């Protein structure tokens, strides 16, 4: 007769528990002589009964495993962040407690990227969504309103505790660098906020506090850990601020231009000398009058460098600076080539400082 034996599960070092034992019916060699029935003895259950018990134990184990998996899923923070620099800061606050979902990856532009199905699913189940705002992540405007209706949404351009600079070109006649209206942003309302707020390290410290408070509301069981992570991160950001200030000090007064005015927070915080912008709206080619004014400005101000961004073709800038002595270099405000994670923000800010110093000093 087949007897029921315990087989140790390869996934558990223990036997005798639901997750460590899988009941298996194995044939065991029987004695040659037939057993003699004794009065009052109880016969063993037939083999079908034992198979039923084994199946019942397996069903109960599966139910316990499913319940535990569902409980673990309920405890996992579901947080979605739009762009890499913000994702990095949120990752630091969430360290050890989960990984936020990043929407805009690599060299994709937050202005015109598209949501993937996995992104839409993440927004639907998110408890917290963090983005700069509709001026930067235009692809998210409808998605946040429709898919993230049940989430706590942090729109940084609306946070009064942050330093918020006006968006260049947000109204006719406000084009930077002498381009009267050249490249004004279509659809941008007067008083719109520049969305690149993370490029001010003081803003980054304030953001960390905002993120910790929002996450603590959404997941109160982790509130103490979020606040402790935020405090450590704020200390690191203060040290980074001091480091970059010292690094940039020798080139603070050297005049330079940028192709796209994404660096106002960085330049204002560190007191750099930006004297012009090639294109207020990077999607619109500057007009001939604007380019002529910029060439004159390069010569008159002694511009040392004109900075482009990785996603823009530098050919226009190279043609504009030809014969002027101005160098062309790259600045990346989004960290397109960086691996996402808690260290990305620190790598990004140091890379910006190094690129500025190398070009402005003539290195």
C-alpha positions as CSV (number, residue, x, y, z in Angstrom):
1,X,0.0,0.0,0.0
2,X,1.2,3.5,-0.8
3,X,2.2,5.5,2.3
4,X,2.4,9.3,2.6
5,X,5.9,10.7,3.2
6,X,7.2,14.2,3.6
7,X,9.6,15.6,0.9
8,X,11.6,18.8,1.8
9,X,10.8,21.6,-0.6
10,X,13.8,22.9,-2.4
11,X,12.7,26.5,-1.5
12,X,12.7,25.9,2.2
13,X,15.2,24.5,4.7
14,X,12.4,23.4,7.1
15,X,10.0,20.5,7.0
16,X,6.7,20.1,8.6
17,X,5.3,23.5,7.5
18,X,3.1,24.6,4.7
19,X,5.9,26.1,2.7
20,X,8.5,23.4,3.5
21,X,6.6,20.2,3.0
22,X,4.9,18.9,-0.1
23,X,2.9,15.7,0.6
24,X,3.9,13.0,-2.0
25,X,2.5,9.6,-2.3
26,X,5.4,7.1,-2.8
27,X,5.2,3.3,-3.0
28,X,6.9,1.5,-0.1
29,X,7.9,-2.1,-0.2
30,X,5.3,-4.2,1.7
31,X,6.1,-7.2,3.8
32,X,5.9,-10.5,2.0
33,X,3.4,-11.9,4.5
34,X,-0.1,-10.5,4.5
35,X,-1.0,-8.8,7.7
36,X,-3.2,-10.6,10.1
37,X,-6.4,-8.8,11.0
38,X,-6.9,-8.4,14.8
39,X,-10.1,-7.9,16.5
40,X,-10.7,-4.1,17.1
41,X,-7.9,-3.0,14.8
42,X,-8.6,0.0,12.6
43,X,-7.7,-0.3,9.0
44,X,-5.7,2.4,7.2
45,X,-7.6,4.8,4.8
46,X,-7.6,3.7,1.2
47,X,-5.1,5.3,-1.1
48,X,-7.7,7.7,-2.7
49,X,-8.4,9.2,0.7
50,X,-4.7,9.9,1.2
51,X,-4.5,11.6,-2.2
52,X,-7.4,13.8,-1.3
53,X,-5.6,14.9,1.9
54,X,-2.5,15.6,0.0
55,X,-4.4,17.8,-2.5
56,X,-6.2,19.6,0.4
57,X,-2.8,20.5,2.0
58,X,-1.5,21.8,-1.3
59,X,-4.6,24.0,-1.8
60,X,-4.2,25.4,1.7
61,X,-0.6,26.1,1.1
62,X,-1.4,28.0,-2.1
63,X,-4.1,30.0,-0.3
64,X,-1.6,31.1,2.4
65,X,1.1,32.0,-0.2
66,X,-1.5,34.1,-2.1
67,X,-2.6,35.9,1.0
68,X,1.0,36.7,1.9
69,X,1.8,37.9,-1.6
70,X,-1.3,40.2,-1.6
71,X,-0.3,41.6,1.8
72,X,3.2,42.3,0.5
73,X,1.9,44.0,-2.6
74,X,-0.4,46.2,-0.5
75,X,2.6,47.3,1.6
76,X,4.8,48.1,-1.4
77,X,4.8,51.9,-2.1
78,X,3.5,52.7,-5.6
79,X,5.2,56.0,-6.5
80,X,5.6,57.5,-10.0
81,X,8.1,60.2,-10.9
82,X,8.4,62.0,-14.3
83,X,12.1,62.9,-14.9
84,X,15.4,61.5,-13.8
85,X,16.6,64.4,-11.4
86,X,13.4,64.3,-9.5
87,X,13.4,60.5,-9.5
88,X,16.8,60.5,-8.0
89,X,15.8,62.7,-5.1
90,X,12.6,60.6,-4.5
91,X,14.7,57.4,-4.6
92,X,16.9,58.9,-1.9
93,X,13.9,59.5,0.4
94,X,12.6,56.0,-0.3
95,X,15.9,54.2,0.2
96,X,15.3,50.7,1.6
97,X,11.5,51.0,1.2
98,X,10.9,50.7,-2.5
99,X,11.9,52.1,-5.9
100,X,9.8,54.7,-7.6
101,X,8.8,54.3,-11.3
102,X,10.6,56.6,-13.7
103,X,8.6,57.7,-16.8
104,X,11.0,59.7,-19.0
105,X,14.1,57.6,-19.6
106,X,17.4,58.2,-21.4
107,X,17.5,60.9,-24.0
108,X,13.7,61.1,-24.4
109,X,12.2,64.6,-24.2
110,X,9.7,65.3,-21.4
111,X,7.9,67.6,-23.8
112,X,6.8,65.1,-26.3
113,X,7.5,61.5,-25.0
114,X,4.7,59.0,-25.1
115,X,3.3,56.8,-22.3
116,X,3.9,53.1,-22.6
117,X,1.2,50.6,-21.4
118,X,3.4,49.9,-18.3
119,X,3.5,53.6,-17.6
120,X,-0.3,53.9,-17.8
121,X,-0.7,50.9,-15.4
122,X,1.8,52.4,-13.0
123,X,-0.1,55.7,-12.9
124,X,-3.4,53.9,-12.4
125,X,-2.2,52.2,-9.2
126,X,0.1,55.0,-8.0
127,X,-0.5,56.4,-4.5
128,X,1.9,59.3,-5.2
129,X,2.8,61.0,-8.5
130,X,5.6,63.6,-8.6
131,X,6.2,65.9,-11.6
132,X,7.5,69.4,-12.3
133,X,4.3,70.6,-14.1
134,X,2.5,70.9,-17.4
135,X,5.1,73.3,-18.9
136,X,7.8,70.6,-18.9
137,X,6.0,67.2,-19.0
138,X,3.3,68.1,-21.4
139,X,2.6,64.4,-22.2
140,X,1.5,63.9,-18.6
141,X,-1.2,66.6,-18.4
142,X,-4.2,64.4,-19.4
143,X,-2.7,61.2,-18.0
144,X,-2.4,62.7,-14.5
145,X,-5.9,64.0,-14.6
146,X,-7.4,60.7,-15.9
147,X,-5.2,57.9,-14.7
148,X,-3.9,59.2,-11.4
149,X,-7.2,60.5,-10.0
150,X,-6.7,58.6,-6.7
151,X,-3.1,59.6,-6.2
152,X,-1.5,62.4,-4.2
153,X,0.0,64.5,-7.0
154,X,2.9,66.8,-6.3
155,X,3.2,69.5,-8.9
156,X,6.5,71.3,-8.1
157,X,5.8,74.5,-10.0
158,X,2.9,75.0,-7.7
159,X,4.9,74.6,-4.5
160,X,5.1,78.0,-2.7
161,X,8.0,76.9,-0.5
162,X,10.3,76.6,-3.6
163,X,12.2,79.3,-5.3
164,X,10.2,79.8,-8.6
165,X,11.6,81.8,-11.5
166,X,9.4,83.1,-14.3
167,X,9.5,81.0,-17.5
168,X,11.5,82.8,-20.2
169,X,9.4,83.5,-23.3
170,X,6.1,82.9,-21.5
171,X,4.5,85.9,-23.2
172,X,5.1,87.9,-26.4
173,X,8.1,90.2,-26.3
174,X,9.9,88.3,-23.5
175,X,12.4,86.4,-25.7
176,X,15.8,86.4,-24.0
177,X,19.0,87.5,-25.6
178,X,17.6,90.4,-27.5
179,X,15.1,88.4,-29.5
180,X,12.0,90.5,-29.2
181,X,9.4,87.8,-29.1
182,X,11.6,85.5,-31.1
183,X,10.7,82.0,-29.9
184,X,8.0,82.9,-27.4
185,X,6.4,79.8,-26.1
186,X,3.0,79.1,-27.6
187,X,0.4,78.3,-24.9
188,X,2.5,79.5,-22.0
189,X,0.6,81.9,-19.9
190,X,2.0,85.1,-18.4
191,X,3.5,84.4,-15.0
192,X,4.2,80.7,-15.9
193,X,7.0,79.2,-13.8
194,X,10.3,77.8,-15.2
195,X,10.0,74.1,-14.4
196,X,13.7,73.2,-14.0
197,X,13.5,73.9,-10.3
198,X,15.9,71.0,-9.3
199,X,18.9,72.9,-10.7
200,X,18.9,75.1,-7.6
201,X,20.4,72.9,-4.8
202,X,18.5,74.9,-2.2
203,X,15.3,73.9,-4.0
204,X,16.4,70.3,-4.0
205,X,16.7,70.4,-0.2
206,X,13.2,71.8,0.1
207,X,11.9,69.2,-2.4
208,X,13.3,66.4,-0.3
209,X,11.2,67.7,2.7
210,X,8.1,67.9,0.5
211,X,8.6,64.3,-0.8
212,X,9.1,62.9,2.7
213,X,5.9,64.6,4.0
214,X,3.9,63.4,1.0
215,X,5.2,59.8,1.2
216,X,4.6,59.7,5.0
217,X,0.9,60.7,4.4
218,X,0.5,58.0,1.8
219,X,2.4,55.3,3.8
220,X,2.3,56.2,7.5
221,X,4.0,52.9,8.5
222,X,7.2,54.2,6.8
223,X,6.9,57.8,7.9
224,X,9.9,57.6,10.4
225,X,12.1,56.0,7.8
226,X,11.2,58.6,5.1
227,X,12.0,61.5,7.4
228,X,15.3,60.0,8.5
229,X,16.3,59.4,4.8
230,X,15.3,62.9,4.0
231,X,17.4,64.4,6.8
232,X,20.5,62.5,5.6
233,X,19.9,63.5,2.0
234,X,19.5,67.1,3.0
235,X,22.9,67.1,4.6
236,X,24.5,65.6,1.5
237,X,22.8,68.2,-0.7
238,X,24.1,71.0,1.6
239,X,27.6,69.6,1.2
240,X,27.2,69.4,-2.6
241,X,26.0,73.0,-2.7
242,X,29.2,74.2,-0.9
243,X,31.4,72.0,-3.1
244,X,29.9,73.3,-6.4
245,X,30.1,76.9,-5.2
246,X,33.8,76.6,-4.6
247,X,34.3,74.8,-7.9
248,X,32.5,77.5,-9.9
249,X,33.9,80.5,-8.1
250,X,36.8,81.1,-10.6
251,X,34.4,81.3,-13.6
252,X,31.5,83.2,-12.1
253,X,32.1,86.4,-14.1
254,X,33.0,84.8,-17.4
255,X,30.2,85.6,-20.0
256,X,28.5,82.7,-21.7
257,X,25.3,81.8,-23.7
258,X,23.0,78.8,-23.7
259,X,21.1,77.4,-26.6
260,X,18.0,76.7,-24.4
261,X,17.3,78.7,-21.3
262,X,17.0,75.6,-19.0
263,X,19.7,76.7,-16.5
264,X,18.3,79.9,-14.9
265,X,18.1,78.3,-11.5
266,X,21.6,77.0,-11.6
267,X,23.0,80.3,-12.9
268,X,21.0,82.4,-10.4
269,X,21.9,80.2,-7.4
270,X,25.7,80.2,-8.2
271,X,25.8,83.8,-9.6
272,X,27.0,82.9,-13.1
273,X,27.2,85.4,-16.0
274,X,24.8,84.2,-18.7
275,X,24.4,86.9,-21.3
276,X,22.1,85.4,-23.9
277,X,19.9,82.5,-25.1
278,X,19.9,81.2,-28.6
279,X,16.3,79.8,-28.7
280,X,13.8,80.5,-26.0
281,X,11.6,77.8,-27.5
282,X,13.9,74.9,-28.6
283,X,11.2,73.7,-31.0
284,X,11.3,76.8,-33.1
285,X,14.3,77.8,-35.1
286,X,15.5,81.4,-34.2
287,X,14.9,84.0,-36.8
288,X,17.6,85.8,-38.8
289,X,17.3,89.0,-36.9
290,X,17.7,87.2,-33.6
291,X,20.7,85.3,-34.8
292,X,22.3,88.5,-36.1
293,X,21.8,90.1,-32.7
294,X,23.3,87.1,-30.9
295,X,26.4,87.2,-33.2
296,X,26.9,90.8,-32.3
297,X,26.3,90.1,-28.6
298,X,29.0,87.3,-28.7
299,X,31.6,89.7,-30.1
300,X,30.6,92.7,-27.8
301,X,30.4,90.7,-24.6
302,X,33.4,88.6,-25.2
303,X,31.4,85.4,-24.8
304,X,33.7,82.5,-24.0
305,X,31.3,79.6,-24.5
306,X,27.9,78.8,-26.0
307,X,26.3,75.7,-24.4
308,X,24.0,73.3,-26.2
309,X,22.0,70.3,-24.8
310,X,22.4,66.7,-25.9
311,X,19.0,66.5,-27.7
312,X,19.7,69.5,-29.9
313,X,21.7,69.7,-33.1
314,X,24.7,72.0,-32.4
315,X,25.2,72.9,-36.1
316,X,23.3,76.1,-35.7
317,X,25.3,77.2,-32.7
318,X,28.6,76.2,-34.4
319,X,27.7,78.3,-37.5
320,X,26.7,81.2,-35.3
321,X,29.9,81.2,-33.3
322,X,32.2,80.7,-36.3
323,X,35.1,83.2,-36.3
324,X,34.2,84.7,-32.9
325,X,36.5,82.6,-30.7
326,X,33.6,81.4,-28.6
327,X,33.7,77.7,-27.8
328,X,30.8,75.3,-28.0
329,X,30.2,72.7,-25.2
330,X,27.3,70.6,-23.9
331,X,25.2,70.9,-20.7
332,X,22.6,68.4,-19.8
333,X,19.9,69.5,-17.3
334,X,18.1,66.1,-17.3
335,X,21.0,63.7,-17.0
336,X,20.0,61.8,-20.2
337,X,23.0,59.4,-20.0
338,X,22.9,58.7,-16.3
339,X,21.8,55.5,-14.6
340,X,18.6,56.2,-12.6
341,X,18.9,56.1,-8.8
342,X,19.7,58.0,-5.7
343,X,23.2,59.1,-6.9
344,X,22.0,60.4,-10.3
345,X,21.3,63.9,-9.0
346,X,24.7,64.3,-7.5
347,X,26.4,63.1,-10.7
348,X,24.3,65.4,-12.8
349,X,25.1,68.6,-10.7
350,X,28.8,67.8,-10.6
351,X,28.8,67.2,-14.4
352,X,27.2,70.6,-15.0
353,X,29.8,72.3,-12.9
354,X,32.7,70.5,-14.5
355,X,31.4,71.3,-18.1
356,X,31.0,75.0,-17.2
357,X,34.5,75.2,-15.6
358,X,36.2,73.3,-18.4
359,X,34.8,75.5,-21.2
360,X,34.8,78.8,-19.4
361,X,38.4,78.4,-18.3
362,X,39.4,77.3,-21.8
363,X,40.2,73.8,-20.8
